[in-house]
Structures are given as structure tokens and as C-alpha cells.
């Protein structure tokens, strides 16, 4: 056993929890795409989303509980805390936007919402792969590639948001403008939160490679 393996505990519970958290985020993004593509039974879909968000909260709480009672951790405590918080932020924005669609009484979605939701899903799929990679960090370059792709997708989302708001302000219904602008911006903010996670993962890969 090398010195690194001796110093770092072999208990990989944090990596298992992060895998579960990443999977939960992907589940939320899948449901978001389903919601905006088939805008039916919205109340029921929002209840489903809230259950997924609660699952994420439980995993996040478990990560912090483990952190509080573990003396030696496989990553720096600050890294664990930052990653847990950043993943939870994605979930919060996905859930919050779904709930917003329902509470605003939106009757239909549009191409911009669908495109942004799909960008969120693509981003979290990349994140899930990168999260899996930090378990051993055998190839930090592959993790970095995932993170770069998340950054690219966030830039695409910025462009989608810009065009969506330009088109929105061509309409004259002030209430509709306010509602849709909020939804567009929160969907795009979810991609910003994905970028935050990618930055944390990139830092971890560099530090521990």
C-alpha cells in the first residue's frame, strides 16, 4: 500500500453519496424536460419534482453528517461542502422553476423553455460522469473535458436566454412578459449552477491528480 492509500481512508462513503446526489440531479432534469415537452398534469409533475428535490436534500444532509463525524476525509472538507452545496443548488433551481410554472398559471411552454431544459439535462449528464471520475481521479483530463463541456453548454444557454427575452419584449402583454422572463432566467440560472459544480470538480481534479 502506497503512502497516499495509507493517508486517505478507504471508506468511500462520500463518493457513494455524491454519485447518488448526481443521479438525483439527473432525475430532476429528466423530469423537467418531460414537463416542458408535455405540459400536462402539471400539479402532479410538480409534486414528483418536489419529492426528487427532497431526496436531494436528504442526501445533502447525509453528506454534512458524515463530514461532521469523519476525522480524515478522501477530499478536503471544504471541497466536500462546496460540491454538496453546488449540486443542491442545481436541484433547487430545477425544482423552483417547475413550481414557478405551476404557481404562475402557465398554460403552455415554448421552444425556449424546452431548449433551456434540454441544456440543463445535457449539463447534468456531464456532471454525473465527472462526479463518477473523482472517485479515483485516474484520468483528470477526462474530468476536465466534462467540465469544459458544461461551460460550453452554459454559454449556449446564455444565447438562448438572450434571444428568448428579445422575442418576449416584442409582445405587449406586460404580465406575460414578467412571468416568462422569470422562468427563462431561472432556467438559465440552473445552467449557471451547473457551471459552478463543474468549477468545483475541475478544482478537485487538479488538486488531487
ZICORCOR-V838512 format. One record per residue. RES is the residue in one letter. PHI is phi in radians with two decimals (* if undefined). PSI is psi as a letter, one per 30 degrees, with the letter a starting at -180 (none if undefined). D_CENTER is the distance of its C-alpha to the mean C-alpha in Angstrom with 2 decimals. Layout:
# ZICORCOR-V838512
res:RES phi:PHI psi:PSI d_center:D_CENTER
res:RES phi:PHI psi:PSI d_center:D_CENTER
This chain:
# ZICORCOR-V838512
res:X phi:* psi:k d_center:36.17
res:X phi:-1.33 psi:l d_center:35.18
res:X phi:-1.09 psi:e d_center:34.73
res:X phi:-1.11 psi:e d_center:30.94
res:X phi:-1.20 psi:f d_center:30.79
res:X phi:-1.27 psi:e d_center:33.27
res:X phi:-1.30 psi:e d_center:31.38
res:X phi:-1.48 psi:k d_center:27.89
res:X phi:-1.12 psi:k d_center:27.90
res:X phi:-1.44 psi:f d_center:27.64
res:X phi:-1.26 psi:j d_center:25.66
res:X phi:-1.77 psi:h d_center:22.19
res:X phi:-1.03 psi:e d_center:20.79
res:X phi:-1.13 psi:e d_center:17.91
res:X phi:-1.17 psi:e d_center:16.82
res:X phi:-1.09 psi:e d_center:17.24
res:X phi:-1.17 psi:e d_center:15.10
res:X phi:-1.15 psi:e d_center:12.22
res:X phi:-1.04 psi:e d_center:12.77
res:X phi:-1.11 psi:e d_center:12.76
res:X phi:-1.14 psi:e d_center:9.58
res:X phi:-1.11 psi:e d_center:7.78
res:X phi:-1.09 psi:e d_center:10.02
res:X phi:-1.16 psi:e d_center:9.25
res:X phi:-1.11 psi:e d_center:5.60
res:X phi:-1.10 psi:e d_center:7.56
res:X phi:-1.05 psi:e d_center:10.23
res:X phi:-1.13 psi:e d_center:8.67
res:X phi:-1.16 psi:e d_center:7.88
res:X phi:-1.06 psi:e d_center:11.40
res:X phi:-1.16 psi:e d_center:12.89
res:X phi:-1.08 psi:e d_center:11.77
res:X phi:-1.10 psi:e d_center:13.52
res:X phi:-1.03 psi:e d_center:16.34
res:X phi:-1.12 psi:e d_center:16.73
res:X phi:-1.32 psi:f d_center:17.12
res:X phi:-1.39 psi:e d_center:19.25
res:X phi:-2.27 psi:i d_center:21.44
res:X phi:-1.39 psi:i d_center:21.62
res:X phi:-2.35 psi:l d_center:23.78
res:X phi:0.83 psi:h d_center:23.94
res:X phi:-1.09 psi:e d_center:21.34
res:X phi:-1.05 psi:e d_center:22.18
res:X phi:-1.12 psi:e d_center:21.86
res:X phi:-1.11 psi:e d_center:18.50
res:X phi:-1.19 psi:e d_center:17.23
res:X phi:-1.11 psi:e d_center:18.78
res:X phi:-1.06 psi:e d_center:16.98
res:X phi:-1.09 psi:e d_center:13.59
res:X phi:-1.12 psi:e d_center:14.83
res:X phi:-1.14 psi:e d_center:15.89
res:X phi:-1.12 psi:e d_center:12.55
res:X phi:-1.09 psi:e d_center:11.19
res:X phi:-1.14 psi:e d_center:14.39
res:X phi:-1.05 psi:e d_center:13.92
res:X phi:-1.10 psi:e d_center:10.79
res:X phi:-1.06 psi:e d_center:13.07
res:X phi:-1.13 psi:e d_center:15.80
res:X phi:-1.15 psi:e d_center:14.16
res:X phi:-1.05 psi:e d_center:13.14
res:X phi:-1.08 psi:e d_center:16.76
res:X phi:-1.13 psi:e d_center:18.12
res:X phi:-1.08 psi:e d_center:16.63
res:X phi:-1.18 psi:e d_center:18.35
res:X phi:-1.11 psi:e d_center:21.43
res:X phi:-1.08 psi:e d_center:21.71
res:X phi:-1.09 psi:e d_center:21.36
res:X phi:-1.24 psi:f d_center:24.16
res:X phi:-1.98 psi:g d_center:26.51
res:X phi:-1.87 psi:k d_center:26.00
res:X phi:-1.35 psi:e d_center:28.42
res:X phi:-2.01 psi:k d_center:27.34
res:X phi:-1.97 psi:l d_center:23.69
res:X phi:-1.21 psi:f d_center:22.59
res:X phi:-2.17 psi:l d_center:20.46
res:X phi:-1.10 psi:k d_center:21.36
res:X phi:-0.90 psi:e d_center:20.59
res:X phi:-1.12 psi:e d_center:18.99
res:X phi:-1.15 psi:e d_center:16.62
res:X phi:-1.08 psi:e d_center:15.71
res:X phi:-1.11 psi:e d_center:15.29
res:X phi:-1.12 psi:e d_center:13.20
res:X phi:-1.19 psi:e d_center:10.72
res:X phi:-1.07 psi:e d_center:10.68
res:X phi:-1.13 psi:e d_center:10.39
res:X phi:-1.18 psi:e d_center:7.59
res:X phi:-1.13 psi:e d_center:5.34
res:X phi:-1.12 psi:e d_center:7.18
res:X phi:-1.09 psi:e d_center:6.76
res:X phi:-1.04 psi:e d_center:3.41
res:X phi:-1.02 psi:e d_center:5.63
res:X phi:-1.07 psi:e d_center:8.48
res:X phi:-1.27 psi:e d_center:8.12
res:X phi:-1.10 psi:e d_center:7.73
res:X phi:-1.11 psi:e d_center:10.55
res:X phi:-1.05 psi:e d_center:12.39
res:X phi:-1.23 psi:e d_center:12.79
res:X phi:-1.07 psi:e d_center:14.04
res:X phi:-1.12 psi:e d_center:16.38
res:X phi:-1.11 psi:e d_center:17.45
res:X phi:-1.02 psi:e d_center:18.54
res:X phi:-1.24 psi:e d_center:20.65
res:X phi:-1.20 psi:f d_center:22.10
res:X phi:-1.36 psi:f d_center:23.01
res:X phi:1.25 psi:h d_center:24.89
res:X phi:-1.10 psi:k d_center:23.45
res:X phi:-1.70 psi:f d_center:25.66
res:X phi:-2.72 psi:l d_center:24.04
res:X phi:-1.76 psi:l d_center:21.11
res:X phi:-2.35 psi:l d_center:21.73
res:X phi:-1.08 psi:e d_center:20.96
res:X phi:-1.15 psi:e d_center:18.75
res:X phi:-1.11 psi:e d_center:16.42
res:X phi:-1.13 psi:e d_center:16.45
res:X phi:-1.13 psi:e d_center:15.90
res:X phi:-1.15 psi:e d_center:12.90
res:X phi:-1.09 psi:e d_center:11.33
res:X phi:-1.18 psi:e d_center:12.31
res:X phi:-1.17 psi:e d_center:10.89
res:X phi:-1.09 psi:e d_center:7.32
res:X phi:-1.11 psi:e d_center:8.37
res:X phi:-1.05 psi:e d_center:10.11
res:X phi:-1.13 psi:e d_center:7.49
res:X phi:-1.29 psi:f d_center:5.43
res:X phi:-1.14 psi:e d_center:9.11
res:X phi:-1.11 psi:e d_center:10.05
res:X phi:-1.10 psi:e d_center:7.73
res:X phi:-1.03 psi:e d_center:9.25
res:X phi:-1.15 psi:e d_center:12.55
res:X phi:-1.18 psi:e d_center:12.37
res:X phi:-1.06 psi:e d_center:11.66
res:X phi:-1.04 psi:e d_center:14.66
res:X phi:-1.23 psi:f d_center:16.59
res:X phi:-1.37 psi:f d_center:16.71
res:X phi:-1.06 psi:e d_center:18.83
res:X phi:-2.14 psi:f d_center:21.86
res:X phi:0.89 psi:h d_center:20.98
res:X phi:-1.26 psi:e d_center:23.90
res:X phi:-2.37 psi:i d_center:22.71
res:X phi:-1.07 psi:f d_center:20.63
res:X phi:-1.07 psi:e d_center:21.21
res:X phi:-1.18 psi:e d_center:19.10
res:X phi:-1.11 psi:e d_center:16.09
res:X phi:-1.08 psi:e d_center:16.90
res:X phi:-1.09 psi:e d_center:17.18
res:X phi:-1.08 psi:e d_center:13.64
res:X phi:-1.17 psi:e d_center:12.55
res:X phi:-1.10 psi:e d_center:15.13
res:X phi:-1.13 psi:e d_center:13.92
res:X phi:-1.08 psi:e d_center:10.43
res:X phi:-1.09 psi:e d_center:12.70
res:X phi:-1.12 psi:e d_center:14.93
res:X phi:-1.11 psi:e d_center:12.55
res:X phi:-1.14 psi:e d_center:11.69
res:X phi:-1.14 psi:e d_center:15.49
res:X phi:-1.09 psi:e d_center:16.02
res:X phi:-1.08 psi:e d_center:13.88
res:X phi:-1.01 psi:e d_center:16.13
res:X phi:-1.17 psi:e d_center:19.09
res:X phi:-1.08 psi:e d_center:18.17
res:X phi:-1.05 psi:e d_center:17.76
res:X phi:-1.03 psi:e d_center:21.08
res:X phi:-1.17 psi:e d_center:22.94
res:X phi:-1.09 psi:e d_center:21.69
res:X phi:-1.25 psi:e d_center:22.96
res:X phi:-1.03 psi:e d_center:26.15
res:X phi:-1.16 psi:e d_center:26.88
res:X phi:-1.11 psi:e d_center:26.11
res:X phi:-1.36 psi:f d_center:28.68
res:X phi:-1.43 psi:f d_center:31.27
res:X phi:-1.53 psi:l d_center:31.43
res:X phi:-2.09 psi:g d_center:33.54
res:X phi:-1.52 psi:j d_center:31.95
res:X phi:-1.09 psi:e d_center:30.71
res:X phi:-1.15 psi:e d_center:28.94
res:X phi:-1.09 psi:e d_center:27.05
res:X phi:-1.03 psi:e d_center:26.13
res:X phi:-1.08 psi:e d_center:24.73
res:X phi:-1.09 psi:e d_center:22.70
res:X phi:-1.21 psi:e d_center:21.25
res:X phi:-1.06 psi:e d_center:20.63
res:X phi:-1.04 psi:e d_center:18.49
res:X phi:-1.17 psi:e d_center:16.42
res:X phi:-1.00 psi:e d_center:16.13
res:X phi:-1.15 psi:e d_center:15.20
res:X phi:-1.27 psi:e d_center:12.45
res:X phi:-1.12 psi:e d_center:10.92
res:X phi:-1.16 psi:e d_center:11.40
res:X phi:-1.11 psi:e d_center:10.08
res:X phi:-1.08 psi:e d_center:6.54
res:X phi:-1.25 psi:e d_center:7.29
res:X phi:-1.08 psi:e d_center:8.91
res:X phi:-1.17 psi:e d_center:6.21
res:X phi:-1.10 psi:e d_center:4.84
res:X phi:-1.12 psi:e d_center:8.58
res:X phi:-1.04 psi:e d_center:9.01
res:X phi:-1.09 psi:e d_center:7.43
res:X phi:-1.04 psi:e d_center:9.62
res:X phi:-1.15 psi:e d_center:12.43
res:X phi:-1.12 psi:e d_center:12.44
res:X phi:-1.12 psi:e d_center:12.60
res:X phi:-1.11 psi:e d_center:15.23
res:X phi:-1.07 psi:e d_center:17.18
res:X phi:-1.12 psi:e d_center:17.27
res:X phi:-1.08 psi:e d_center:18.49
res:X phi:-1.19 psi:e d_center:21.12
res:X phi:-1.15 psi:e d_center:22.30
res:X phi:-1.87 psi:g d_center:22.80
res:X phi:-1.54 psi:none d_center:24.08
